């Protein structure tokens, strides 16, 4: 993982505010630009991607915005077979991550 979970969460929110709300980027472009900030790193992996998607979805849920464009990828990333990977990568932060996952799952 590139950053601890809480830092990814903060970075995703900052990107959303900066790119979408302040600069007017479309929501989809904002998500992909956020991912692009990290996927250049050799340390970037599936857990990072999942954390970005989860936190972006939570922002959209909280703002009552449509996130249908990312539901397919969320379902793929949240497949039960992936949870052990996330648990291993996130360590002590897994509980907070799981709470966020459960919020998103309620809206899928």
C-alpha positions in Angstrom: 0.0 0.0 0.0 1.1 3.5 -0.8 -0.5 5.3 2.2 -2.3 4.3 5.3 -6.1 3.9 4.9 -6.9 7.2 6.8 -4.5 9.1 4.5 -6.0 7.6 1.4 -9.5 8.6 2.7 -8.3 12.2 3.2 -6.6 12.3 -0.1 -9.6 11.1 -2.0 -11.8 13.7 -0.3 -9.3 16.5 -1.0 -9.1 15.4 -4.7 -12.9 15.4 -4.9 -13.1 18.9 -3.5 -10.2 20.3 -5.5 -11.0 18.7 -8.9 -14.8 18.4 -8.9 -16.2 21.1 -6.7 -13.5 23.7 -7.1 -12.4 23.1 -10.7 -15.6 21.6 -12.2 -14.2 18.3 -13.4 -16.9 15.7 -14.1 -17.2 13.2 -11.3 -15.9 10.3 -13.4 -12.8 12.2 -14.5 -12.2 13.2 -10.9 -12.2 9.5 -9.8 -9.8 8.5 -12.6 -7.5 11.5 -12.0 -7.4 10.5 -8.3 -6.5 6.9 -9.2 -3.9 8.3 -11.7 -2.2 10.1 -8.9 -1.3 6.7 -7.3 -1.1 4.0 -9.9 2.3 5.1 -11.2 3.9 3.7 -8.0 5.3 0.2 -7.8 3.6 0.0 -4.4 0.2 0.6 -5.8 -2.0 -2.4 -5.7 -5.6 -3.7 -5.6 -6.0 -2.7 -1.9 -5.1 0.9 -2.8 -7.6 0.9 -5.7 -10.3 -0.5 -3.5 -9.7 2.1 -0.9 -10.0 4.9 -3.4 -13.2 3.5 -4.9 -14.8 2.9 -1.5 -14.0 6.4 -0.3 -15.0 8.0 -3.5 -18.4 6.2 -3.3 -18.9 7.3 0.3 -18.4 10.9 -0.8 -21.0 10.5 -3.5 -23.4 8.7 -1.2 -23.1 11.5 1.4 -23.7 14.1 -1.3 -26.6 12.2 -2.8 -24.9 11.9 -6.1 -25.2 9.1 -8.6 -22.4 6.6 -8.6 -23.8 4.0 -11.0 -20.7 4.4 -13.3 -18.5 2.8 -10.6 -20.8 0.1 -9.2 -19.5 -2.7 -11.4 -16.0 -2.0 -10.4 -17.0 -1.8 -6.7 -18.8 -5.1 -6.9 -15.6 -6.7 -8.5 -13.3 -5.1 -5.8 -15.6 -6.2 -2.9 -15.9 -9.8 -3.9 -15.6 -11.9 -0.8 -12.5 -13.6 -2.1 -10.6 -10.3 -1.9 -11.3 -9.6 1.8 -8.3 -11.6 3.1 -6.0 -9.5 0.9 -7.4 -6.3 2.2 -7.3 -7.5 5.8 -3.6 -8.4 5.4 -2.7 -5.2 3.7 -4.7 -2.9 6.0 -3.7 -4.5 9.3 -5.1 -2.3 12.2 -7.0 -0.1 9.8 -9.1 -3.0 8.5 -12.0 -2.4 10.9 -12.4 1.2 9.7 -12.2 0.0 6.1 -14.8 -2.7 6.7 -17.2 -0.1 8.3 -16.8 2.0 5.1 -17.3 -1.1 2.9 -20.6 -1.9 4.7 -21.9 1.6 4.1 -21.1 1.3 0.4 -22.6 -2.2 0.2 -25.9 -0.8 1.5 -26.1 1.4 -1.6 -25.1 -1.2 -4.3 
